Amino acid sequence: MVVGKQINIETKGLSDIKDITGEVQDAVAQSKIRNGLVNVFAVGSTASITTIEHEPALNEDMRDKLEEFAPHTMHSRHSETWGDDNGFSHIRATFMGPGMTAPVSEGSVVLGTWQQIVVIDHDNRPRTRKVFIQVMGE
């Protein structure tokens, strides 16, 4: 069986990190799938899905490293072409990736004690991010 659900997440941009673990767990529970996989996918080219220990200090560390890697002030041909000054956000999102897959066992997402599923909005402005959650299994 395959069951999909879209959720919308309000973000601030500039690598704002939002914990969506609860929404993913809810989607798995609603699917009635007991064992299989869940795929979580950010719809769009300037956001990422990953796991992290979602706590304020580590979130700040993550944003600092992303800023070092691809500064929001960096020159990009994309920004010159489109005038939206968000070339850095596309680069951050491409390197991190748009989605992730996790196992589902006994009706729950398998995660470590301090591991949460997060969406990171790399764009340069607040957004309503669409995230598609697809649960596959039996």
C-alpha positions in Angstrom: 0.0 0.0 0.0 1.1 3.6 -0.7 -0.4 6.6 1.1 0.6 10.2 0.6 -0.1 13.5 2.4 1.0 17.1 1.9 1.6 19.4 4.8 2.3 23.1 4.8 4.9 24.7 7.1 5.4 28.4 7.8 9.1 29.4 7.7 11.1 32.5 8.1 13.8 31.8 5.5 17.6 32.1 5.8 17.9 28.4 6.8 15.1 28.4 9.3 14.8 24.9 10.8 11.4 23.5 11.6 10.8 20.2 13.4 8.2 18.1 11.5 8.7 14.9 13.3 5.2 15.0 14.8 3.6 15.6 11.4 5.5 12.7 9.9 4.6 10.4 12.7 0.9 11.4 12.4 1.0 10.7 8.6 2.4 7.2 9.3 -0.2 6.5 12.0 -3.0 7.8 9.7 -1.8 5.6 6.8 -2.4 2.4 8.9 0.9 1.0 7.5 2.7 -1.0 10.1 6.0 -1.9 8.4 7.7 -0.2 5.4 9.2 3.2 4.6 8.3 6.8 4.8 9.7 9.3 2.4 9.6 13.0 3.3 10.2 15.4 0.4 10.4 19.3 0.3 8.5 20.5 -2.7 10.7 23.3 -4.2 14.3 23.9 -5.0 15.3 26.1 -2.0 14.5 23.8 1.0 15.9 20.6 2.5 14.7 17.7 4.6 17.1 16.0 7.0 17.5 14.8 10.6 19.1 16.7 13.5 18.8 17.0 17.2 16.4 19.9 17.1 17.6 22.2 19.8 18.3 25.9 19.7 22.1 25.9 20.1 22.6 23.1 17.4 20.2 24.9 15.1 22.3 28.1 15.4 25.5 26.0 14.8 23.8 24.5 11.6 22.8 28.0 10.3 26.4 29.3 11.0 27.9 26.4 9.0 25.5 26.9 6.1 26.3 30.6 6.1 30.0 29.7 5.9 29.4 27.2 3.1 27.2 29.4 0.9 26.8 32.9 2.4 23.5 34.7 1.8 25.6 37.6 0.4 27.5 35.5 -2.1 27.6 36.5 -5.8 25.6 34.1 -8.0 24.8 34.1 -11.7 21.3 32.9 -10.8 20.7 36.0 -8.7 22.0 38.2 -11.5 19.7 36.4 -14.0 16.5 36.4 -12.0 17.1 39.4 -9.6 15.9 37.4 -6.6 19.2 37.3 -4.7 18.6 33.7 -3.6 21.3 31.8 -5.6 22.8 30.8 -2.2 19.6 29.1 -1.2 19.5 26.8 -4.3 23.1 25.8 -3.6 22.5 25.0 0.1 19.4 23.0 -0.8 21.1 21.1 -3.6 24.0 20.0 -1.4 21.7 19.0 1.5 19.1 17.3 -0.7 15.3 17.7 -0.9 14.2 14.6 1.0 14.9 11.6 3.1 13.6 8.1 3.7 13.2 6.4 7.1 12.1 2.9 8.1 8.6 2.4 9.6 8.3 -0.4 12.1 5.2 -1.4 14.1 3.5 1.7 12.9 6.1 4.2 13.9 9.0 6.0 12.2 12.3 4.6 13.4 14.4 7.5 14.9 17.1 7.8 17.5 16.4 9.3 20.9 17.7 12.8 19.9 16.9 12.5 16.1 14.1 14.7 14.7 13.0 15.2 11.1 13.3 18.8 10.0 12.6 21.0 7.0 15.2 23.7 6.4 14.0 26.7 4.4 17.1 28.2 2.8 15.3 30.9 0.8 15.8 34.6 1.6 12.3 35.3 2.7 9.4 33.8 4.7 7.6 31.0 2.9 4.8 28.5 3.2 6.7 25.3 2.5 5.0 22.3 1.0 6.3 19.0 2.3 5.0 15.7 0.8 5.0 12.6 3.0 4.6 9.2 1.4 4.3 6.1 3.4 4.8 2.7 1.7 4.5 -0.8 3.1 2.1 -3.2 4.6 
